[in-house]
């Protein structure tokens, strides 16, 4: 595909990196020459310097032959205008990054497709959805359900209480005779390991499993974790992410939101009827204690300052809050979470880039998700009759080392898949895969 990306900031750069790995023809457009130079030095992309709303700049980027135009600059107006002009000049599909969520809520009413905008995305709204997903279970750092929970991806930290510490995957198999979960990745010292039988769990590892519904309790037990419900949530920061998270979470949890701007507090209180909005400085430990941080099950820091978010989450951890989530601007911070004590760090730009990548990858892949800090994707395929994946048992398929088949949903029932498993047409396969292996893995399912 020929893809033009307008905006070489964090979203555009990360997206270009993901798509360039796929062998797409990428053109990156930005007004900042230094950004373009840095992107060109590290990625296999073409660059065009200039304003993406300019007719001449888009022509130079070969817009008339573009399969997809993605406008992800920091300006909402520029993104909408770029998409409209680009569509008019011949781009087959357009995606625009927005900040005003009214566009999302009124997509059908606004007839954006008639204007030339095929899809809109809001990083703030996506980040709020990610926060809601991460709060499903305290003891689990990450969770993602496949086919309505028939299989689940779960992440846990291996600590000194875990029975898995010091054991290889082969030894762990004896602790799991039911074979209702499978280890698919280990994050260790910021390095992603696709594990095989002789890999040994170490203290501090962030381990990820594909599990059948009845295997989740077993994973928690072996990891030394206790299943705990979340009831009380404290959010620091009345940003767009904070607002959307509070609105969504207040339907299920008791939510307190702390915001330092007094005027914004009045606005938030008017809009969030089921949320207690508090005016104060969230960096003030006395204030957090007064507002009952010791009684909180989860603490979510989403101010505009990454350092404030990280430090306040560490304060919350020090007050025995079970689950902490910090919003960070610097993508490089994501890998730090397991080392410094914050349960999960999220970056809204990274989430947005991954969402767009999933949109581009639609086809044989029916779903695709990323794990925070892990250099791999989780893919879900529907198995086709006659495809290579059906020709032999998994152990005889010469499946790439950088990927692992985690499970299958067959006739509405989820199973983990061992070496002697053989796929049938219409199975739904779940695969964890490094980016560089995605094309190879896809060949097995064609």
Buried (B, 14 or more C-beta within 10 A) or exposed (E): BBBBBBBBBBBBBBBBBBBBBBEBBBBBBBBEEEBBEEBBEEBEBBBBBBBBBBEEBBEBBBBEEBBBBBBBBEBBEBBBBBBBBBBEBBBBBBBBBBBEBEBEEEBEEBEBEEBBBBBBBBBBBBBBBBBBEBBBBBBBBBBBBBBEEBBBBBBBBBBEEBBBBEBBBEBBBEEBEEEBBBBBBBBBEBEBBBBEEEBBBBEBBBBBBBBBBEBBBBBBBBBBBEEEEBEBBBBBBBBBBBBBBBBBBBEEBBBBBBBBEEEBBEBBBEEBEEBBBBBBEBBBEEBBEEBEBEBBBBBBBBBEBBBBBBBBBBBBBEBEBBBBBBBBBEBEBBBBBBEBEBBBBBBBBBBBBBBBBBBBBEEBBBBBBBBBBBBBBBBBBBBBEEBBBBEEEBEEBEBBEBBBBBBBBBEEEBBBBEEEBBBEEEBBBBBBBBBBBBEBBBEBBE
